[in-house]
Structures are given as structure tokens and as C-alpha cells.
């Protein structure tokens, strides 16, 4: 998501935040006998950054050194200015973050 210059940080964060289930706990689980809270952090990055990190993770997770996955050059968004032929695998991006503490509630 690319924010327009007129958007504030809060507006961009509201648009990109996704509401997903955090954790399901059965009412029969012993953990419900105590109050607890969960710190939830969400990081929002654009599609280009997500694709870069996903590709690097897939390459790193291959179990063999001679992996059948040979993706070629992974393009980042930084380049070496002193040597244009030097390959650099770096991606620089700024991600929006939000965090919230979600308390538990007892059901009587």
C-alpha cells in the first residue's frame, strides 16, 4: 500500500490493519481460570517488500545446499554506487506498526 502524501500515519494504519482471530481458547481449558493478556503486534508492509521477504525465506528454508529452487538474482531496492556490477541483496522499507494489549474476560 502506498500512502498519499495527504494521508496521516494514523489514516494509513487504520486502512491497512487487519482484524484476525488471535487465539482460540476453549471454555474448558484451565487457562481461563486466570486472567491474562496478550500483546498483539501487527506490521504492515507493501507488496514489494512482502514479496522480497517471502522469496528470501523460501530460499533459506530449502533443506539442501544444491536446492532444486534456483531463483536467480533476488532484486532488492538498494544498489552499490561505487561498483554498478556488484550484486546487493538488500531491501530497505519502512513498515507501519501497531500494538495493543488484549485482556481476557471471564465468562460467568
Secondary structure, 3 states (H helix, E strand, C coil): CCCCCCCCHHHHHHHHCCCCCCCCCCCCCHHHHCCCEEEEEEEECCHHHHHHHHHHHHHHCCCCCCCCCCCCCCCCCCCCCCCCCCCCCCCCCCCEEEEEEEECCCCC
